[in-house]
Structures are given as structure tokens and as C-alpha cells.
Amino acid sequence: MSYYDLTIAGMTCAHCVRGVSAALARVPGLVVEHVSVGHARVRASTTLAVDSIREAVEAAGYTLTAVEAGGVAT
């Protein structure tokens, strides 16, 4: 499993956090660890294209501005 730290633009409130959380939760193979205003940490159980994450964030109405791979969880 790999972790990803996401920076997300346009989030300003708890409603935004819920929307992004729900959108990311629908991505197959992705587990949402934490979402806060402007940031999310997710865990991928499979090889996951960043485009899948970007599409989910954009579908929720926000912009993925950075993705940092956090390494492999054991």
C-alpha cells in the first residue's frame, strides 16, 4: 500500500471536506485516511493513476494542485 498526501485548492469549509471525502471514497482501490480543508491523505491498495484521484477531486468541484507520494505502508 502506498500513501499520498494531496493538496486541494478551493476547499473552505466542512461541506467541502465532506464532498471531497465522498468523492475520494468512490475511487476503486483508494482508502481515505484523513481530509481537512485544503489537504487529504489517502492510501492506495493497488497501483493507482494520479489521474483517477484528480478526476474525483475535480468532479467534486475542486482542484488537485499537488500529490506527494508518502511511501509504502507495511
CHARMM internal coordinates of N, CA and C (Angstrom, degrees):
IC EDIT
DIST 1 N 1 CA 1.4422
DIST 1 CA 1 C 1.5185
ANGL 1 N 1 CA 1 C 109.73
DIST 1 C 2 N 1.2936
ANGL 1 CA 1 C 2 N 115.57
DIHE 1 N 1 CA 1 C 2 N 141.51
DIST 2 N 2 CA 1.4618
ANGL 1 C 2 N 2 CA 121.29
DIHE 1 CA 1 C 2 N 2 CA 178.28
DIST 2 CA 2 C 1.5205
ANGL 2 N 2 CA 2 C 109.85
DIHE 1 C 2 N 2 CA 2 C -118.24
DIST 2 C 3 N 1.3158
ANGL 2 CA 2 C 3 N 115.32
DIHE 2 N 2 CA 2 C 3 N 145.82
DIST 3 N 3 CA 1.4571
ANGL 2 C 3 N 3 CA 121.29
DIHE 2 CA 2 C 3 N 3 CA 175.79
DIST 3 CA 3 C 1.5157
ANGL 3 N 3 CA 3 C 110.21
DIHE 2 C 3 N 3 CA 3 C -100.54
DIST 3 C 4 N 1.3323
ANGL 3 CA 3 C 4 N 115.50
DIHE 3 N 3 CA 3 C 4 N 148.27
DIST 4 N 4 CA 1.4561
ANGL 3 C 4 N 4 CA 121.67
DIHE 3 CA 3 C 4 N 4 CA 175.02
DIST 4 CA 4 C 1.5197
ANGL 4 N 4 CA 4 C 108.56
DIHE 3 C 4 N 4 CA 4 C -133.27
DIST 4 C 5 N 1.3270
ANGL 4 CA 4 C 5 N 116.02
DIHE 4 N 4 CA 4 C 5 N 132.77
DIST 5 N 5 CA 1.4582
ANGL 4 C 5 N 5 CA 121.81
DIHE 4 CA 4 C 5 N 5 CA 172.11
DIST 5 CA 5 C 1.5155
ANGL 5 N 5 CA 5 C 107.03
DIHE 4 C 5 N 5 CA 5 C -101.66
DIST 5 C 6 N 1.3298
ANGL 5 CA 5 C 6 N 115.56
DIHE 5 N 5 CA 5 C 6 N 124.99
DIST 6 N 6 CA 1.4561
ANGL 5 C 6 N 6 CA 121.81
DIHE 5 CA 5 C 6 N 6 CA -175.46
DIST 6 CA 6 C 1.5169
ANGL 6 N 6 CA 6 C 110.51
DIHE 5 C 6 N 6 CA 6 C -111.00
DIST 6 C 7 N 1.3168
ANGL 6 CA 6 C 7 N 115.91
DIHE 6 N 6 CA 6 C 7 N 138.52
DIST 7 N 7 CA 1.4578
ANGL 6 C 7 N 7 CA 121.87
DIHE 6 CA 6 C 7 N 7 CA 170.90
DIST 7 CA 7 C 1.5216
ANGL 7 N 7 CA 7 C 106.56
DIHE 6 C 7 N 7 CA 7 C -108.07
DIST 7 C 8 N 1.3425
ANGL 7 CA 7 C 8 N 115.76
DIHE 7 N 7 CA 7 C 8 N 126.49
DIST 8 N 8 CA 1.4581
ANGL 7 C 8 N 8 CA 120.75
DIHE 7 CA 7 C 8 N 8 CA -172.14
DIST 8 CA 8 C 1.5212
ANGL 8 N 8 CA 8 C 109.03
DIHE 7 C 8 N 8 CA 8 C -127.13
DIST 8 C 9 N 1.3292
ANGL 8 CA 8 C 9 N 116.06
DIHE 8 N 8 CA 8 C 9 N 124.27
DIST 9 N 9 CA 1.4634
ANGL 8 C 9 N 9 CA 121.74
DIHE 8 CA 8 C 9 N 9 CA -179.98
DIST 9 CA 9 C 1.5216
ANGL 9 N 9 CA 9 C 110.31
DIHE 8 C 9 N 9 CA 9 C -91.05
DIST 9 C 10 N 1.3316
ANGL 9 CA 9 C 10 N 115.16
DIHE 9 N 9 CA 9 C 10 N 147.28
DIST 10 N 10 CA 1.4534
ANGL 9 C 10 N 10 CA 121.50
DIHE 9 CA 9 C 10 N 10 CA 174.43
DIST 10 CA 10 C 1.5145
ANGL 10 N 10 CA 10 C 114.65
DIHE 9 C 10 N 10 CA 10 C 100.27
DIST 10 C 11 N 1.3116
ANGL 10 CA 10 C 11 N 117.45
DIHE 10 N 10 CA 10 C 11 N -8.21
DIST 11 N 11 CA 1.4620
ANGL 10 C 11 N 11 CA 120.93
DIHE 10 CA 10 C 11 N 11 CA 179.33
DIST 11 CA 11 C 1.5299
ANGL 11 N 11 CA 11 C 109.09
DIHE 10 C 11 N 11 CA 11 C -82.89
DIST 11 C 12 N 1.3376
ANGL 11 CA 11 C 12 N 116.25
DIHE 11 N 11 CA 11 C 12 N 132.35
DIST 12 N 12 CA 1.4593
ANGL 11 C 12 N 12 CA 119.25
DIHE 11 CA 11 C 12 N 12 CA -177.48
DIST 12 CA 12 C 1.5239
ANGL 12 N 12 CA 12 C 114.49
DIHE 11 C 12 N 12 CA 12 C -133.66
DIST 12 C 13 N 1.3398
ANGL 12 CA 12 C 13 N 118.18
DIHE 12 N 12 CA 12 C 13 N -8.40
DIST 13 N 13 CA 1.4632
ANGL 12 C 13 N 13 CA 118.74
DIHE 12 CA 12 C 13 N 13 CA -171.99
DIST 13 CA 13 C 1.5319
ANGL 13 N 13 CA 13 C 111.63
DIHE 12 C 13 N 13 CA 13 C -156.60
DIST 13 C 14 N 1.3128
ANGL 13 CA 13 C 14 N 115.76
DIHE 13 N 13 CA 13 C 14 N 179.00
DIST 14 N 14 CA 1.4616
ANGL 13 C 14 N 14 CA 121.92
DIHE 13 CA 13 C 14 N 14 CA 179.62
DIST 14 CA 14 C 1.5317
ANGL 14 N 14 CA 14 C 111.52
DIHE 13 C 14 N 14 CA 14 C -63.06
DIST 14 C 15 N 1.3091
ANGL 14 CA 14 C 15 N 117.60
DIHE 14 N 14 CA 14 C 15 N -34.12
DIST 15 N 15 CA 1.4674
ANGL 14 C 15 N 15 CA 121.19
DIHE 14 CA 14 C 15 N 15 CA 177.11
DIST 15 CA 15 C 1.5305
ANGL 15 N 15 CA 15 C 109.97
DIHE 14 C 15 N 15 CA 15 C -61.61
DIST 15 C 16 N 1.3128
ANGL 15 CA 15 C 16 N 116.71
DIHE 15 N 15 CA 15 C 16 N -41.20
DIST 16 N 16 CA 1.4644
ANGL 15 C 16 N 16 CA 121.64
DIHE 15 CA 15 C 16 N 16 CA 177.25
DIST 16 CA 16 C 1.5266
ANGL 16 N 16 CA 16 C 110.40
DIHE 15 C 16 N 16 CA 16 C -62.36
DIST 16 C 17 N 1.3082
ANGL 16 CA 16 C 17 N 116.50
DIHE 16 N 16 CA 16 C 17 N -43.71
DIST 17 N 17 CA 1.4616
ANGL 16 C 17 N 17 CA 121.79
DIHE 16 CA 16 C 17 N 17 CA -179.93
DIST 17 CA 17 C 1.5309
ANGL 17 N 17 CA 17 C 109.73
DIHE 16 C 17 N 17 CA 17 C -60.49
DIST 17 C 18 N 1.3215
ANGL 17 CA 17 C 18 N 117.47
DIHE 17 N 17 CA 17 C 18 N -45.51
DIST 18 N 18 CA 1.4681
ANGL 17 C 18 N 18 CA 120.58
DIHE 17 CA 17 C 18 N 18 CA 179.10
DIST 18 CA 18 C 1.5200
ANGL 18 N 18 CA 18 C 111.31
DIHE 17 C 18 N 18 CA 18 C -62.70
DIST 18 C 19 N 1.3178
ANGL 18 CA 18 C 19 N 117.78
DIHE 18 N 18 CA 18 C 19 N -41.24
DIST 19 N 19 CA 1.4663
ANGL 18 C 19 N 19 CA 121.40
DIHE 18 CA 18 C 19 N 19 CA -179.93
DIST 19 CA 19 C 1.5207
ANGL 19 N 19 CA 19 C 112.78
DIHE 18 C 19 N 19 CA 19 C -64.58
DIST 19 C 20 N 1.3099
ANGL 19 CA 19 C 20 N 116.44
DIHE 19 N 19 CA 19 C 20 N -44.10
DIST 20 N 20 CA 1.4635
ANGL 19 C 20 N 20 CA 120.56
DIHE 19 CA 19 C 20 N 20 CA 179.05
DIST 20 CA 20 C 1.5305
ANGL 20 N 20 CA 20 C 110.03
DIHE 19 C 20 N 20 CA 20 C -68.59
DIST 20 C 21 N 1.3214
ANGL 20 CA 20 C 21 N 117.02
DIHE 20 N 20 CA 20 C 21 N -41.35
DIST 21 N 21 CA 1.4696
ANGL 20 C 21 N 21 CA 120.57
DIHE 20 CA 20 C 21 N 21 CA 177.95
DIST 21 CA 21 C 1.5213
ANGL 21 N 21 CA 21 C 110.71
DIHE 20 C 21 N 21 CA 21 C -57.59
DIST 21 C 22 N 1.3165
ANGL 21 CA 21 C 22 N 116.35
DIHE 21 N 21 CA 21 C 22 N -47.16
DIST 22 N 22 CA 1.4635
ANGL 21 C 22 N 22 CA 120.92
DIHE 21 CA 21 C 22 N 22 CA -179.33
DIST 22 CA 22 C 1.5202
ANGL 22 N 22 CA 22 C 111.35
DIHE 21 C 22 N 22 CA 22 C -64.47
DIST 22 C 23 N 1.3222
ANGL 22 CA 22 C 23 N 117.52
DIHE 22 N 22 CA 22 C 23 N -41.74
DIST 23 N 23 CA 1.4679
ANGL 22 C 23 N 23 CA 121.18
DIHE 22 CA 22 C 23 N 23 CA -179.50
DIST 23 CA 23 C 1.5259
ANGL 23 N 23 CA 23 C 110.88
DIHE 22 C 23 N 23 CA 23 C -64.66
DIST 23 C 24 N 1.3194
ANGL 23 CA 23 C 24 N 117.12
DIHE 23 N 23 CA 23 C 24 N -43.66
DIST 24 N 24 CA 1.4619
ANGL 23 C 24 N 24 CA 120.47
DIHE 23 CA 23 C 24 N 24 CA 179.97
DIST 24 CA 24 C 1.5288
ANGL 24 N 24 CA 24 C 111.26
DIHE 23 C 24 N 24 CA 24 C -68.12
DIST 24 C 25 N 1.3182
ANGL 24 CA 24 C 25 N 117.14
DIHE 24 N 24 CA 24 C 25 N -34.97
DIST 25 N 25 CA 1.4679
ANGL 24 C 25 N 25 CA 121.35
DIHE 24 CA 24 C 25 N 25 CA -179.80
DIST 25 CA 25 C 1.5273
ANGL 25 N 25 CA 25 C 111.99
DIHE 24 C 25 N 25 CA 25 C -64.33
DIST 25 C 26 N 1.3128
ANGL 25 CA 25 C 26 N 116.80
DIHE 25 N 25 CA 25 C 26 N -22.57
DIST 26 N 26 CA 1.4752
ANGL 25 C 26 N 26 CA 120.91
DIHE 25 CA 25 C 26 N 26 CA 179.63
DIST 26 CA 26 C 1.5255
ANGL 26 N 26 CA 26 C 113.22
DIHE 25 C 26 N 26 CA 26 C -83.36
DIST 26 C 27 N 1.3252
ANGL 26 CA 26 C 27 N 118.56
DIHE 26 N 26 CA 26 C 27 N -7.63
DIST 27 N 27 CA 1.4642
ANGL 26 C 27 N 27 CA 121.32
DIHE 26 CA 26 C 27 N 27 CA 179.48
DIST 27 CA 27 C 1.5266
ANGL 27 N 27 CA 27 C 108.60
DIHE 26 C 27 N 27 CA 27 C -78.37
DIST 27 C 28 N 1.3274
ANGL 27 CA 27 C 28 N 118.06
DIHE 27 N 27 CA 27 C 28 N 119.13
DIST 28 N 28 CA 1.4701
ANGL 27 C 28 N 28 CA 120.52
DIHE 27 CA 27 C 28 N 28 CA -179.77
DIST 28 CA 28 C 1.5343
ANGL 28 N 28 CA 28 C 111.58
DIHE 27 C 28 N 28 CA 28 C -58.61
DIST 28 C 29 N 1.3334
ANGL 28 CA 28 C 29 N 115.40
DIHE 28 N 28 CA 28 C 29 N 133.53
DIST 29 N 29 CA 1.4583
ANGL 28 C 29 N 29 CA 120.33
DIHE 28 CA 28 C 29 N 29 CA 177.81
DIST 29 CA 29 C 1.5118
ANGL 29 N 29 CA 29 C 114.75
DIHE 28 C 29 N 29 CA 29 C 85.12
DIST 29 C 30 N 1.3343
ANGL 29 CA 29 C 30 N 117.29
DIHE 29 N 29 CA 29 C 30 N 0.63
DIST 30 N 30 CA 1.4619
ANGL 29 C 30 N 30 CA 121.41
DIHE 29 CA 29 C 30 N 30 CA -177.64
DIST 30 CA 30 C 1.5255
ANGL 30 N 30 CA 30 C 109.62
DIHE 29 C 30 N 30 CA 30 C -110.32
DIST 30 C 31 N 1.3276
ANGL 30 CA 30 C 31 N 116.50
DIHE 30 N 30 CA 30 C 31 N 134.42
DIST 31 N 31 CA 1.4586
ANGL 30 C 31 N 31 CA 122.72
DIHE 30 CA 30 C 31 N 31 CA 175.95
DIST 31 CA 31 C 1.5185
ANGL 31 N 31 CA 31 C 107.18
DIHE 30 C 31 N 31 CA 31 C -116.23
DIST 31 C 32 N 1.3174
ANGL 31 CA 31 C 32 N 116.77
DIHE 31 N 31 CA 31 C 32 N 126.92
DIST 32 N 32 CA 1.4620
ANGL 31 C 32 N 32 CA 121.47
DIHE 31 CA 31 C 32 N 32 CA -179.77
DIST 32 CA 32 C 1.5216
ANGL 32 N 32 CA 32 C 108.59
DIHE 31 C 32 N 32 CA 32 C -84.39
DIST 32 C 33 N 1.3168
ANGL 32 CA 32 C 33 N 116.58
DIHE 32 N 32 CA 32 C 33 N 118.36
DIST 33 N 33 CA 1.4628
ANGL 32 C 33 N 33 CA 122.04
DIHE 32 CA 32 C 33 N 33 CA 178.51
DIST 33 CA 33 C 1.5247
ANGL 33 N 33 CA 33 C 110.96
DIHE 32 C 33 N 33 CA 33 C -86.90
DIST 33 C 34 N 1.3341
ANGL 33 CA 33 C 34 N 116.17
DIHE 33 N 33 CA 33 C 34 N -46.10
DIST 34 N 34 CA 1.4715
ANGL 33 C 34 N 34 CA 120.76
DIHE 33 CA 33 C 34 N 34 CA -175.34
DIST 34 CA 34 C 1.5274
ANGL 34 N 34 CA 34 C 109.13
DIHE 33 C 34 N 34 CA 34 C -162.09
DIST 34 C 35 N 1.3213
ANGL 34 CA 34 C 35 N 115.39
DIHE 34 N 34 CA 34 C 35 N 139.46
DIST 35 N 35 CA 1.4649
ANGL 34 C 35 N 35 CA 120.55
DIHE 34 CA 34 C 35 N 35 CA 173.17
DIST 35 CA 35 C 1.5195
ANGL 35 N 35 CA 35 C 107.72
DIHE 34 C 35 N 35 CA 35 C -133.65
DIST 35 C 36 N 1.3193
ANGL 35 CA 35 C 36 N 116.06
DIHE 35 N 35 CA 35 C 36 N 132.53
DIST 36 N 36 CA 1.4558
ANGL 35 C 36 N 36 CA 122.83
DIHE 35 CA 35 C 36 N 36 CA 172.95
DIST 36 CA 36 C 1.5211
ANGL 36 N 36 CA 36 C 107.21
DIHE 35 C 36 N 36 CA 36 C -136.37
DIST 36 C 37 N 1.3082
ANGL 36 CA 36 C 37 N 117.03
DIHE 36 N 36 CA 36 C 37 N 173.73
DIST 37 N 37 CA 1.4604
ANGL 36 C 37 N 37 CA 120.40
DIHE 36 CA 36 C 37 N 37 CA -178.74
DIST 37 CA 37 C 1.5245
ANGL 37 N 37 CA 37 C 109.17
DIHE 36 C 37 N 37 CA 37 C -57.81
DIST 37 C 38 N 1.3290
ANGL 37 CA 37 C 38 N 115.85
DIHE 37 N 37 CA 37 C 38 N 117.47
DIST 38 N 38 CA 1.4596
ANGL 37 C 38 N 38 CA 121.89
DIHE 37 CA 37 C 38 N 38 CA 176.19
DIST 38 CA 38 C 1.5135
ANGL 38 N 38 CA 38 C 116.54
DIHE 37 C 38 N 38 CA 38 C 84.69
DIST 38 C 39 N 1.3341
ANGL 38 CA 38 C 39 N 117.30
DIHE 38 N 38 CA 38 C 39 N -1.59
DIST 39 N 39 CA 1.4609
ANGL 38 C 39 N 39 CA 119.22
DIHE 38 CA 38 C 39 N 39 CA -174.53
DIST 39 CA 39 C 1.5261
ANGL 39 N 39 CA 39 C 110.71
DIHE 38 C 39 N 39 CA 39 C -148.75
DIST 39 C 40 N 1.3218
ANGL 39 CA 39 C 40 N 115.92
DIHE 39 N 39 CA 39 C 40 N 147.89
DIST 40 N 40 CA 1.4586
ANGL 39 C 40 N 40 CA 121.31
DIHE 39 CA 39 C 40 N 40 CA 172.18
DIST 40 CA 40 C 1.5146
ANGL 40 N 40 CA 40 C 108.84
DIHE 39 C 40 N 40 CA 40 C -146.37
DIST 40 C 41 N 1.3228
ANGL 40 CA 40 C 41 N 115.35
DIHE 40 N 40 CA 40 C 41 N 150.25
DIST 41 N 41 CA 1.4722
ANGL 40 C 41 N 41 CA 121.69
DIHE 40 CA 40 C 41 N 41 CA 173.40
DIST 41 CA 41 C 1.5145
ANGL 41 N 41 CA 41 C 106.00
DIHE 40 C 41 N 41 CA 41 C -125.40
DIST 41 C 42 N 1.3279
ANGL 41 CA 41 C 42 N 114.70
DIHE 41 N 41 CA 41 C 42 N 124.43
DIST 42 N 42 CA 1.4595
ANGL 41 C 42 N 42 CA 120.71
DIHE 41 CA 41 C 42 N 42 CA -178.14
DIST 42 CA 42 C 1.5190
ANGL 42 N 42 CA 42 C 109.79
DIHE 41 C 42 N 42 CA 42 C -127.74
DIST 42 C 43 N 1.3198
ANGL 42 CA 42 C 43 N 115.13
DIHE 42 N 42 CA 42 C 43 N 161.71
DIST 43 N 43 CA 1.4606
ANGL 42 C 43 N 43 CA 122.12
DIHE 42 CA 42 C 43 N 43 CA 179.36
DIST 43 CA 43 C 1.5223
ANGL 43 N 43 CA 43 C 106.79
DIHE 42 C 43 N 43 CA 43 C -125.94
DIST 43 C 44 N 1.3179
ANGL 43 CA 43 C 44 N 116.19
DIHE 43 N 43 CA 43 C 44 N 132.14
DIST 44 N 44 CA 1.4586
ANGL 43 C 44 N 44 CA 121.28
DIHE 43 CA 43 C 44 N 44 CA 179.97
DIST 44 CA 44 C 1.5189
ANGL 44 N 44 CA 44 C 109.22
DIHE 43 C 44 N 44 CA 44 C -106.87
DIST 44 C 45 N 1.3276
ANGL 44 CA 44 C 45 N 116.10
DIHE 44 N 44 CA 44 C 45 N 127.45
DIST 45 N 45 CA 1.4612
ANGL 44 C 45 N 45 CA 120.51
DIHE 44 CA 44 C 45 N 45 CA -179.89
DIST 45 CA 45 C 1.5193
ANGL 45 N 45 CA 45 C 111.70
DIHE 44 C 45 N 45 CA 45 C -88.62
DIST 45 C 46 N 1.3156
ANGL 45 CA 45 C 46 N 116.58
DIHE 45 N 45 CA 45 C 46 N -10.00
DIST 46 N 46 CA 1.4561
ANGL 45 C 46 N 46 CA 121.84
DIHE 45 CA 45 C 46 N 46 CA 179.48
DIST 46 CA 46 C 1.5208
ANGL 46 N 46 CA 46 C 108.17
DIHE 45 C 46 N 46 CA 46 C -135.05
DIST 46 C 47 N 1.3197
ANGL 46 CA 46 C 47 N 116.14
DIHE 46 N 46 CA 46 C 47 N 173.09
DIST 47 N 47 CA 1.4515
ANGL 46 C 47 N 47 CA 119.55
DIHE 46 CA 46 C 47 N 47 CA 172.50
DIST 47 CA 47 C 1.5213
ANGL 47 N 47 CA 47 C 106.81
DIHE 46 C 47 N 47 CA 47 C -66.58
DIST 47 C 48 N 1.2949
ANGL 47 CA 47 C 48 N 116.35
DIHE 47 N 47 CA 47 C 48 N 121.26
DIST 48 N 48 CA 1.4570
ANGL 47 C 48 N 48 CA 121.25
DIHE 47 CA 47 C 48 N 48 CA -171.83
DIST 48 CA 48 C 1.5224
ANGL 48 N 48 CA 48 C 109.38
DIHE 47 C 48 N 48 CA 48 C -124.59
DIST 48 C 49 N 1.3077
ANGL 48 CA 48 C 49 N 115.93
DIHE 48 N 48 CA 48 C 49 N 131.46
DIST 49 N 49 CA 1.4610
ANGL 48 C 49 N 49 CA 119.93
DIHE 48 CA 48 C 49 N 49 CA 176.31
DIST 49 CA 49 C 1.5233
ANGL 49 N 49 CA 49 C 109.06
DIHE 48 C 49 N 49 CA 49 C -76.99
DIST 49 C 50 N 1.3068
ANGL 49 CA 49 C 50 N 116.11
DIHE 49 N 49 CA 49 C 50 N 135.19
DIST 50 N 50 CA 1.4644
ANGL 49 C 50 N 50 CA 121.13
DIHE 49 CA 49 C 50 N 50 CA 177.46
DIST 50 CA 50 C 1.5229
ANGL 50 N 50 CA 50 C 109.78
DIHE 49 C 50 N 50 CA 50 C -58.79
DIST 50 C 51 N 1.3313
ANGL 50 CA 50 C 51 N 117.31
DIHE 50 N 50 CA 50 C 51 N -28.21
DIST 51 N 51 CA 1.4671
ANGL 50 C 51 N 51 CA 120.44
DIHE 50 CA 50 C 51 N 51 CA 178.68
DIST 51 CA 51 C 1.5215
ANGL 51 N 51 CA 51 C 111.56
DIHE 50 C 51 N 51 CA 51 C -58.94
DIST 51 C 52 N 1.3260
ANGL 51 CA 51 C 52 N 118.10
DIHE 51 N 51 CA 51 C 52 N -34.00
DIST 52 N 52 CA 1.4664
ANGL 51 C 52 N 52 CA 121.53
DIHE 51 CA 51 C 52 N 52 CA 178.52
DIST 52 CA 52 C 1.5242
ANGL 52 N 52 CA 52 C 110.60
DIHE 51 C 52 N 52 CA 52 C -65.00
DIST 52 C 53 N 1.3179
ANGL 52 CA 52 C 53 N 115.81
DIHE 52 N 52 CA 52 C 53 N -40.73
DIST 53 N 53 CA 1.4629
ANGL 52 C 53 N 53 CA 120.37
DIHE 52 CA 52 C 53 N 53 CA 177.85
DIST 53 CA 53 C 1.5218
ANGL 53 N 53 CA 53 C 109.71
DIHE 52 C 53 N 53 CA 53 C -67.20
DIST 53 C 54 N 1.3287
ANGL 53 CA 53 C 54 N 116.27
DIHE 53 N 53 CA 53 C 54 N -45.95
DIST 54 N 54 CA 1.4688
ANGL 53 C 54 N 54 CA 121.15
DIHE 53 CA 53 C 54 N 54 CA -179.85
DIST 54 CA 54 C 1.5271
ANGL 54 N 54 CA 54 C 110.85
DIHE 53 C 54 N 54 CA 54 C -58.95
DIST 54 C 55 N 1.3232
ANGL 54 CA 54 C 55 N 117.32
DIHE 54 N 54 CA 54 C 55 N -45.05
DIST 55 N 55 CA 1.4649
ANGL 54 C 55 N 55 CA 121.23
DIHE 54 CA 54 C 55 N 55 CA 179.96
DIST 55 CA 55 C 1.5171
ANGL 55 N 55 CA 55 C 111.60
DIHE 54 C 55 N 55 CA 55 C -60.76
DIST 55 C 56 N 1.3327
ANGL 55 CA 55 C 56 N 117.65
DIHE 55 N 55 CA 55 C 56 N -40.59
DIST 56 N 56 CA 1.4661
ANGL 55 C 56 N 56 CA 120.98
DIHE 55 CA 55 C 56 N 56 CA 179.79
DIST 56 CA 56 C 1.5255
ANGL 56 N 56 CA 56 C 110.88
DIHE 55 C 56 N 56 CA 56 C -65.38
DIST 56 C 57 N 1.3377
ANGL 56 CA 56 C 57 N 116.28
DIHE 56 N 56 CA 56 C 57 N -44.69
DIST 57 N 57 CA 1.4646
ANGL 56 C 57 N 57 CA 120.16
DIHE 56 CA 56 C 57 N 57 CA 179.68
DIST 57 CA 57 C 1.5244
ANGL 57 N 57 CA 57 C 110.39
DIHE 56 C 57 N 57 CA 57 C -63.66
DIST 57 C 58 N 1.3224
ANGL 57 CA 57 C 58 N 117.37
DIHE 57 N 57 CA 57 C 58 N -44.35
DIST 58 N 58 CA 1.4612
ANGL 57 C 58 N 58 CA 120.92
DIHE 57 CA 57 C 58 N 58 CA 179.98
DIST 58 CA 58 C 1.5208
ANGL 58 N 58 CA 58 C 112.12
DIHE 57 C 58 N 58 CA 58 C -66.60
DIST 58 C 59 N 1.3407
ANGL 58 CA 58 C 59 N 117.46
DIHE 58 N 58 CA 58 C 59 N -35.32
DIST 59 N 59 CA 1.4657
ANGL 58 C 59 N 59 CA 120.71
DIHE 58 CA 58 C 59 N 59 CA 177.49
DIST 59 CA 59 C 1.5312
ANGL 59 N 59 CA 59 C 110.68
DIHE 58 C 59 N 59 CA 59 C -64.03
DIST 59 C 60 N 1.3295
ANGL 59 CA 59 C 60 N 116.59
DIHE 59 N 59 CA 59 C 60 N -28.60
DIST 60 N 60 CA 1.4568
ANGL 59 C 60 N 60 CA 120.94
DIHE 59 CA 59 C 60 N 60 CA 177.64
DIST 60 CA 60 C 1.5304
ANGL 60 N 60 CA 60 C 111.87
DIHE 59 C 60 N 60 CA 60 C -81.20
DIST 60 C 61 N 1.3369
ANGL 60 CA 60 C 61 N 116.84
DIHE 60 N 60 CA 60 C 61 N -8.14
DIST 61 N 61 CA 1.4565
ANGL 60 C 61 N 61 CA 120.69
DIHE 60 CA 60 C 61 N 61 CA 175.84
DIST 61 CA 61 C 1.5211
ANGL 61 N 61 CA 61 C 115.03
DIHE 60 C 61 N 61 CA 61 C 100.85
DIST 61 C 62 N 1.3383
ANGL 61 CA 61 C 62 N 117.78
DIHE 61 N 61 CA 61 C 62 N 17.19
DIST 62 N 62 CA 1.4552
ANGL 61 C 62 N 62 CA 121.53
DIHE 61 CA 61 C 62 N 62 CA -177.21
DIST 62 CA 62 C 1.5218
ANGL 62 N 62 CA 62 C 110.27
DIHE 61 C 62 N 62 CA 62 C -125.18
DIST 62 C 63 N 1.3257
ANGL 62 CA 62 C 63 N 116.60
DIHE 62 N 62 CA 62 C 63 N 176.32
DIST 63 N 63 CA 1.4554
ANGL 62 C 63 N 63 CA 121.48
DIHE 62 CA 62 C 63 N 63 CA -176.91
DIST 63 CA 63 C 1.5213
ANGL 63 N 63 CA 63 C 110.46
DIHE 62 C 63 N 63 CA 63 C -121.65
DIST 63 C 64 N 1.3203
ANGL 63 CA 63 C 64 N 115.49
DIHE 63 N 63 CA 63 C 64 N 124.23
DIST 64 N 64 CA 1.4627
ANGL 63 C 64 N 64 CA 121.19
DIHE 63 CA 63 C 64 N 64 CA 175.06
DIST 64 CA 64 C 1.5192
ANGL 64 N 64 CA 64 C 107.23
DIHE 63 C 64 N 64 CA 64 C -80.75
DIST 64 C 65 N 1.3346
ANGL 64 CA 64 C 65 N 116.70
DIHE 64 N 64 CA 64 C 65 N 114.90
DIST 65 N 65 CA 1.4626
ANGL 64 C 65 N 65 CA 119.35
DIHE 64 CA 64 C 65 N 65 CA -175.39
DIST 65 CA 65 C 1.5225
ANGL 65 N 65 CA 65 C 113.26
DIHE 64 C 65 N 65 CA 65 C -102.49
DIST 65 C 66 N 1.3424
ANGL 65 CA 65 C 66 N 117.55
DIHE 65 N 65 CA 65 C 66 N -20.72
DIST 66 N 66 CA 1.4612
ANGL 65 C 66 N 66 CA 119.80
DIHE 65 CA 65 C 66 N 66 CA 178.14
DIST 66 CA 66 C 1.5239
ANGL 66 N 66 CA 66 C 110.14
DIHE 65 C 66 N 66 CA 66 C -157.02
DIST 66 C 67 N 1.3295
ANGL 66 CA 66 C 67 N 114.66
DIHE 66 N 66 CA 66 C 67 N 144.98
DIST 67 N 67 CA 1.4609
ANGL 66 C 67 N 67 CA 121.98
DIHE 66 CA 66 C 67 N 67 CA 174.64
DIST 67 CA 67 C 1.5137
ANGL 67 N 67 CA 67 C 106.88
DIHE 66 C 67 N 67 CA 67 C -131.09
DIST 67 C 68 N 1.3275
ANGL 67 CA 67 C 68 N 115.66
DIHE 67 N 67 CA 67 C 68 N 123.41
DIST 68 N 68 CA 1.4514
ANGL 67 C 68 N 68 CA 120.52
DIHE 67 CA 67 C 68 N 68 CA 177.76
DIST 68 CA 68 C 1.5268
ANGL 68 N 68 CA 68 C 108.42
DIHE 67 C 68 N 68 CA 68 C -118.34
DIST 68 C 69 N 1.3137
ANGL 68 CA 68 C 69 N 115.35
DIHE 68 N 68 CA 68 C 69 N 120.48
DIST 69 N 69 CA 1.4628
ANGL 68 C 69 N 69 CA 120.16
DIHE 68 CA 68 C 69 N 69 CA 178.02
DIST 69 CA 69 C 1.5184
ANGL 69 N 69 CA 69 C 107.63
DIHE 68 C 69 N 69 CA 69 C -72.00
DIST 69 C 70 N 1.3399
ANGL 69 CA 69 C 70 N 115.55
DIHE 69 N 69 CA 69 C 70 N 127.51
DIST 70 N 70 CA 1.4537
ANGL 69 C 70 N 70 CA 120.97
DIHE 69 CA 69 C 70 N 70 CA -176.02
DIST 70 CA 70 C 1.5041
ANGL 70 N 70 CA 70 C 115.30
DIHE 69 C 70 N 70 CA 70 C -98.02
DIST 70 C 71 N 1.3160
ANGL 70 CA 70 C 71 N 118.60
DIHE 70 N 70 CA 70 C 71 N 2.77
DIST 71 N 71 CA 1.4469
ANGL 70 C 71 N 71 CA 119.88
DIHE 70 CA 70 C 71 N 71 CA 179.24
DIST 71 CA 71 C 1.5169
ANGL 71 N 71 CA 71 C 112.72
DIHE 70 C 71 N 71 CA 71 C 105.80
DIST 71 C 72 N 1.3007
ANGL 71 CA 71 C 72 N 114.50
DIHE 71 N 71 CA 71 C 72 N -173.37
DIST 72 N 72 CA 1.4514
ANGL 71 C 72 N 72 CA 121.28
DIHE 71 CA 71 C 72 N 72 CA -174.97
DIST 72 CA 72 C 1.5181
ANGL 72 N 72 CA 72 C 109.36
DIHE 71 C 72 N 72 CA 72 C -106.93
DIST 72 C 73 N 1.3259
ANGL 72 CA 72 C 73 N 116.07
DIHE 72 N 72 CA 72 C 73 N 131.85
DIST 73 N 73 CA 1.4630
ANGL 72 C 73 N 73 CA 121.46
DIHE 72 CA 72 C 73 N 73 CA 176.42
DIST 73 CA 73 C 1.5142
ANGL 73 N 73 CA 73 C 109.64
DIHE 72 C 73 N 73 CA 73 C -88.27
DIST 73 C 74 N 1.3018
ANGL 73 CA 73 C 74 N 116.69
DIHE 73 N 73 CA 73 C 74 N 142.54
DIST 74 N 74 CA 1.4574
ANGL 73 C 74 N 74 CA 119.92
DIHE 73 CA 73 C 74 N 74 CA 179.21
DIST 74 CA 74 C 1.5064
ANGL 74 N 74 CA 74 C 110.86
DIHE 73 C 74 N 74 CA 74 C -108.94
END
COOR INIT
IC SEED 1 N 1 CA 1 C
IC BUILD
